[in-house]
Amino acid sequence: MAVKSVSIRIEKEMLDKIGFIADYEGRSVNSHILVLVRENIREFEAQHGKIEGEISPDVNVKPTAKLSGKKEAD
């Protein structure tokens, strides 16, 4: 699975609010935005049918440390 990076322009106040919500949920802003994207894809597909592709919106795009080859501390 290829992970891509995207840059967006966003008003500072909106970013601050997203940051507040992300912190409240115990996530980074990046992780919170991914949650919102997954929810949007899930809702769209429920209403309009599945979009072609292999990755389900329930799949986390960031591999866990264990899966990415990093060793756990002993």
Beta strands, then each sheet from edge to edge (+ up, - down):
end
